[in-house]
Amino acid sequence: MERDLEIYIHIPFCARKCGYCDFLSFPASEEAKERYVRALVRDILDEGTPAYAVRTVFMGGGTPSLLREGQTAEILEAVHRAFQVDRDAEVTIEANPGTLTKEKLRAYRQMGINRLSMGLQSVSDRELKLLGRIHTYQDFLDNYWEARRAGFDNINVDLMSALPGQTAADWREGLRRTAALEPEHISAYSLIVEEHTPFYERYGRDRERLERGEEPVFLPGEEEERRMYADTLEILSQAGYRRYEISNYARPGRECRHNKGYWKRTPYLGFGLGAASLLEGRRFRRVQEMGAFLERPGAREEETALSRQEEMEETLFLGLRLTKGVSEEEFFRLFGEPLDKAYEKPLEDMLRAGLLERREGWVRLTRRGIDVSNYVMAQFLL
Ligand code: SF4
């Protein structure tokens, strides 16, 4: 029987770099994009195998919607030629507002893309400008309704909280306006001020203040951020969304199958610059330097065979991100050892502290545990 596989395809191009972004993405010429697509297609065809059944395909970035329709179609055709893709596979493309047209959206539908993930980030033009985004809120609305007209009935909208100068009231307003559009899925992450970004120059000091427990100048304080997180759950629950992962909310049955696969450690194969894979108990990535990638797009780096202990740790700290938690039965099936034996002390400590709960064969974070999830997960690194 074929085994499950997810495919991720990285498109590293963006119209312009956002001030907070540390992803592997950059602007590029049309020629450079074309060379990249050629290499990508070659790699997909070379790696193809009938040994797996592909359940999901995710084109992420970067801004995959910057590619021409013909290029996107070629990549997906290569996937279909090289792999057995389920007829009802979830096929997602990430798109930034301002890069979609009626023609492009219709072409996506025709090539079998059935899920659209839109990077809105904020409903405030002031905040969008501050983030360095290329679009306004109106650009997003235009693209969103055009996508609905093109037949997309599975749309995710990304929002970002804890922005400089943002209040909890601003954030609530953004959530309400987004929920009123009734997308099937909302991802709500908080801004992380990453090193080596323009934001770090501006707000790095603030980040340090926050880490020392002091009041920041531009960024929302710890208390305000916690409130934003609580408001997210409250507002989106009232609007009919269910939180299924620390930062992800969906209407019933509309969770992102692809991302759920990551948290459940379904094998995945990543194509494209720097794309990560988990396959046959090994983690590896494609090379991250463009020249090397174009020459040998299938070359791997950072390849490691995971030990049993590492697999156990991953099962815990990825699985606990899901509100459903980790199944004790599944853990035993995978490792031949009960969860409470493998992690006796941390499990007991976290249950006693009220940060984890154990119910009907599942172990999961409590509401309080979600607030300090990094701390809880760190306890399970043996
Ligand atoms: S659009 Fe996304 S990937 Fe591109 S620069 Fe902005 S945040 Fe980074």
Residues whose N, C-alpha, C, O or C-beta is under 5 A from the ligand:
A	BS01	SF4	C14 R16 K17 C18 C21 F23 S25 G61 G62
